[in-house]
Amino acid sequence: MENSDADLPLWAVMLLVVGMTVAFAVGGQALIRWMFPKLREKRHNDVAGFLVAVIGVIYAVTVGFIIAEQWNNFTDAREHAQQEAFALSSIAQGGVILGPIWQAQMEQAVVRYNQAVIKGWPQQGDAEELGRIREEQTLDPLFALLDQVRPTTPAQRAYVDQASKQLTFAVADREERLYRAGTSHLERPLWVLVVFASGVILLFCMLFGLESRWLHYTMITGVAMTVSCNLLLVVLLNHPLSGTLQVSPDAYKSVVRDLTR
């Protein structure tokens, strides 16, 4: 699915998901009570209860697996972003071995890069902005600086070799971050599966017979709110780098603060 929730605040997404789920459940319950008044006699409750238990287990396993996979994707995206930011920080701080002039140039290049990442963070999931963002978030200045260094000691040579490797890894982390920002989301068939399974579990709960209308509405509302929590997690974790709930650029901000003190 496209990232249609990215421009909505968190409270609006929560209200939308919970409200639509509860409205569907309560509205469906009212319709079933009106169309099938004999359900209040509760003759079918034993069978319905058994089926709800079976469906509930299948629903929990299916949706739980999807949410767990999404959370792993979210934490992995966060770890790669932190790895990218702190790898560049170590290059800048390790530049002290080359002398104050070289270190200052390294720090300035790293700060400029991190500031570009922070500036482009909100737009990195937009495919139309990807070319501009990649151009702004270039590591070429750091590669050029390392290429200009002429190490004179074993320690300096070791630093240049290690910094070159870290810079190469940082480029890979950047490309993976930009790729994930635009493509990392739950596939449409899985969305259909989650919504369908949620609808089925609510439908079977609606089929329970109760004489008290308001008690019935209260119970179905509680079930609907529980189901909506699962749906909300799926929605919020859907775009780890560009959604409503997204990995923050705090690691890049921390590097900028440390290098500009």
C-alpha positions as CSV (number, residue, x, y, z in Angstrom):
1,M,0.0,0.0,0.0
2,E,1.1,3.5,-0.6
3,N,2.1,5.6,2.3
4,S,-1.2,7.5,2.6
5,D,-0.9,7.9,6.4
6,A,2.4,9.8,6.3
7,D,0.8,13.2,6.4
8,L,-1.6,12.4,9.2
9,P,-0.7,13.0,12.9
10,L,-0.5,10.0,15.2
11,W,-3.8,10.9,17.0
12,A,-5.6,11.1,13.7
13,V,-4.4,7.7,12.5
14,M,-5.4,6.2,15.9
15,L,-8.8,7.8,15.8
16,L,-9.4,6.7,12.2
17,V,-8.5,3.1,12.7
18,V,-10.2,2.6,16.0
19,G,-13.3,4.6,15.0
20,M,-13.8,2.7,11.7
21,T,-13.3,-0.7,13.4
22,V,-15.7,0.1,16.3
23,A,-18.3,1.6,13.9
24,F,-18.1,-1.5,11.7
25,A,-18.6,-3.8,14.7
26,V,-21.4,-1.9,16.4
27,G,-23.2,-1.2,13.1
28,G,-22.9,-4.8,12.0
29,Q,-24.2,-5.9,15.4
30,A,-27.2,-3.6,15.2
31,L,-28.0,-4.9,11.7
32,I,-27.7,-8.6,12.7
33,R,-30.0,-8.1,15.8
34,W,-32.5,-6.4,13.6
35,M,-32.4,-8.9,10.7
36,F,-32.2,-12.1,12.9
37,P,-34.0,-11.5,16.1
38,K,-34.1,-15.3,16.9
39,L,-30.3,-15.1,17.6
40,R,-31.2,-13.7,21.0
41,E,-32.5,-17.1,22.0
42,K,-28.8,-18.2,22.3
43,R,-29.4,-21.7,20.9
44,H,-26.3,-21.5,18.7
45,N,-23.9,-20.0,21.3
46,D,-22.1,-23.2,22.0
47,V,-21.2,-23.8,18.4
48,A,-20.4,-20.1,17.8
49,G,-18.2,-20.0,20.9
50,F,-16.2,-23.0,19.7
51,L,-15.7,-21.5,16.2
52,V,-14.7,-18.1,17.6
53,A,-12.1,-19.9,19.8
54,V,-10.6,-21.7,16.7
55,I,-10.7,-18.6,14.5
56,G,-9.3,-16.5,17.3
57,V,-6.2,-18.7,17.6
58,I,-5.7,-18.6,13.8
59,Y,-6.2,-14.8,13.8
60,A,-3.7,-14.3,16.7
61,V,-1.0,-16.4,15.0
62,T,-1.5,-14.9,11.6
63,V,-1.6,-11.2,12.7
64,G,1.0,-11.8,15.4
65,F,3.4,-13.1,12.8
66,I,2.9,-10.1,10.5
67,I,3.3,-7.6,13.4
68,A,6.4,-9.4,14.6
69,E,7.9,-9.3,11.1
70,Q,7.1,-5.6,10.8
71,W,8.7,-4.8,14.2
72,N,11.8,-6.6,13.2
73,N,11.9,-4.6,10.0
74,F,11.4,-1.4,12.0
75,T,14.3,-2.2,14.5
76,D,16.5,-3.3,11.6
77,A,16.0,0.0,9.8
78,R,16.8,1.9,13.0
79,E,20.0,-0.1,13.6
80,H,21.2,0.6,10.0
81,A,20.5,4.3,10.4
82,Q,22.5,4.4,13.7
83,Q,25.3,2.4,12.1
84,E,25.6,4.8,9.2
85,A,25.6,7.9,11.5
86,F,28.1,6.6,14.0
87,A,30.4,5.1,11.4
88,L,30.9,8.6,10.0
89,S,31.3,10.0,13.4
90,S,34.2,7.6,14.1
91,I,35.8,8.7,10.9
92,A,35.6,12.3,11.8
93,Q,36.9,11.8,15.4
94,G,39.6,9.4,14.3
95,G,40.9,12.1,11.9
96,V,42.9,13.5,14.9
97,I,45.7,11.2,14.0
98,L,46.2,13.2,10.7
99,G,46.5,16.5,12.6
100,P,44.1,19.3,13.4
101,I,43.7,20.7,9.9
102,W,42.7,17.3,8.4
103,Q,40.4,16.5,11.4
104,A,38.6,19.8,11.0
105,Q,38.0,19.1,7.3
106,M,36.7,15.6,8.1
107,E,34.4,16.9,10.8
108,Q,33.0,19.6,8.5
109,A,32.3,17.1,5.8
110,V,30.5,14.7,8.2
111,V,28.5,17.5,9.8
112,R,27.3,18.7,6.3
113,Y,26.4,15.2,5.4
114,N,24.4,14.6,8.6
115,Q,22.6,17.9,8.2
116,A,21.6,16.9,4.7
117,V,20.2,13.6,6.0
118,I,18.3,15.4,8.7
119,K,16.9,18.0,6.2
120,G,15.8,15.3,3.7
121,W,14.4,12.8,6.3
122,P,10.7,13.7,5.9
123,Q,10.9,13.4,2.1
124,Q,13.0,10.3,1.7
125,G,10.0,8.1,1.1
126,D,9.0,10.2,-1.9
127,A,10.1,8.6,-5.2
128,E,10.1,11.9,-7.0
129,E,12.5,13.4,-4.5
130,L,14.9,10.5,-4.4
131,G,17.3,11.8,-7.0
132,R,17.6,15.2,-5.3
133,I,18.0,13.6,-1.9
134,R,20.7,11.2,-3.1
135,E,22.5,14.1,-4.7
136,E,22.4,16.2,-1.5
137,Q,23.4,13.2,0.7
138,T,26.6,12.5,-1.1
139,L,29.7,11.1,0.6
140,D,32.0,12.2,-2.3
141,P,33.6,15.0,-0.3
142,L,34.8,12.5,2.3
143,F,36.1,10.1,-0.3
144,A,37.9,13.1,-1.9
145,L,39.5,14.0,1.5
146,L,40.7,10.5,2.1
147,D,42.1,10.4,-1.4
148,Q,44.1,13.5,-0.7
149,V,45.7,12.2,2.5
150,R,49.3,11.1,2.2
151,P,50.0,9.1,5.4
152,T,53.5,9.2,6.7
153,T,53.2,6.8,9.7
154,P,51.8,3.3,10.1
155,A,49.1,4.7,12.4
156,Q,48.0,7.1,9.7
157,R,48.0,4.4,7.0
158,A,45.9,2.2,9.2
159,Y,43.4,5.0,9.8
160,V,43.1,5.7,6.1
161,D,42.5,2.1,5.3
162,Q,39.9,1.7,8.1
163,A,38.2,4.9,7.3
164,S,37.9,3.9,3.6
165,K,36.2,0.7,4.6
166,Q,33.9,2.4,7.0
167,L,33.0,5.0,4.4
168,T,32.2,2.2,1.9
169,F,29.9,0.6,4.5
170,A,28.3,3.9,5.1
171,V,27.4,4.3,1.4
172,A,25.8,0.9,1.5
173,D,23.8,1.8,4.6
174,R,22.7,5.1,3.0
175,E,21.5,3.2,-0.1
176,E,19.7,0.7,1.9
177,R,18.0,3.5,4.0
178,L,16.8,5.3,0.9
179,Y,15.6,2.1,-0.7
180,R,13.7,1.0,2.4
181,A,12.2,4.4,2.8
182,G,10.4,4.0,-0.6
183,T,9.8,0.3,-0.7
184,S,9.6,-1.2,2.8
185,H,5.9,-1.8,3.5
186,L,3.3,-4.5,3.9
187,E,2.4,-6.1,0.5
188,R,-1.2,-5.7,-0.7
189,P,-2.2,-9.4,-0.3
190,L,-1.1,-9.3,3.3
191,W,-3.2,-6.2,3.9
192,V,-6.2,-8.0,2.4
193,L,-5.4,-11.0,4.7
194,V,-5.2,-8.8,7.9
195,V,-8.4,-6.9,7.1
196,F,-10.3,-10.0,6.1
197,A,-9.2,-12.0,9.2
198,S,-10.2,-9.0,11.4
199,G,-13.6,-8.8,9.8
200,V,-14.2,-12.5,10.2
201,I,-13.4,-12.5,13.9
202,L,-15.7,-9.5,14.5
203,L,-18.5,-11.2,12.4
204,F,-18.4,-14.3,14.5
205,C,-18.5,-12.3,17.7
206,M,-21.6,-10.5,16.3
207,L,-23.4,-13.9,16.0
208,F,-23.4,-14.5,19.7
209,G,-26.9,-14.2,21.1
210,L,-27.7,-11.9,24.1
211,E,-31.0,-10.6,25.3
212,S,-29.5,-7.3,26.6
213,R,-28.8,-5.0,23.7
214,W,-26.5,-2.7,25.5
215,L,-24.5,-5.5,27.1
216,H,-24.1,-6.9,23.6
217,Y,-23.0,-3.6,22.2
218,T,-20.5,-3.1,25.0
219,M,-19.0,-6.5,24.5
220,I,-18.6,-6.2,20.7
221,T,-17.1,-2.7,21.3
222,G,-14.5,-4.2,23.5
223,V,-13.6,-6.9,21.0
224,A,-13.5,-4.3,18.2
225,M,-11.1,-2.0,20.2
226,T,-8.8,-5.0,20.8
227,V,-8.8,-5.9,17.1
228,S,-8.3,-2.2,16.2
229,C,-5.1,-2.3,18.3
230,N,-3.7,-5.0,16.0
231,L,-4.7,-3.1,12.9
232,L,-3.2,0.1,14.3
233,L,0.1,-1.6,14.9
234,V,0.1,-2.9,11.3
235,V,-0.6,0.6,10.0
236,L,1.9,2.4,12.2
237,L,4.8,-0.1,11.5
238,N,4.0,-0.2,7.8
239,H,6.6,2.5,6.7
240,P,9.5,2.4,9.2
241,L,11.3,5.3,7.6
242,S,8.6,7.5,6.2
243,G,5.3,6.7,8.0
244,T,3.4,8.3,10.9
245,L,5.5,6.2,13.4
246,Q,9.0,6.2,11.9
247,V,12.6,5.8,12.8
248,S,13.8,9.2,13.9
249,P,17.1,10.8,12.7
250,D,18.2,11.2,16.3
251,A,21.5,9.4,15.7
252,Y,22.4,12.0,13.0
253,K,21.4,14.9,15.2
254,S,23.6,13.4,18.0
255,V,26.6,13.3,15.7
256,V,26.1,16.9,14.6
257,R,25.9,18.0,18.3
258,D,29.0,16.1,19.2
259,L,31.1,17.5,16.3
260,T,29.9,21.1,16.6
261,R,30.6,21.6,20.3
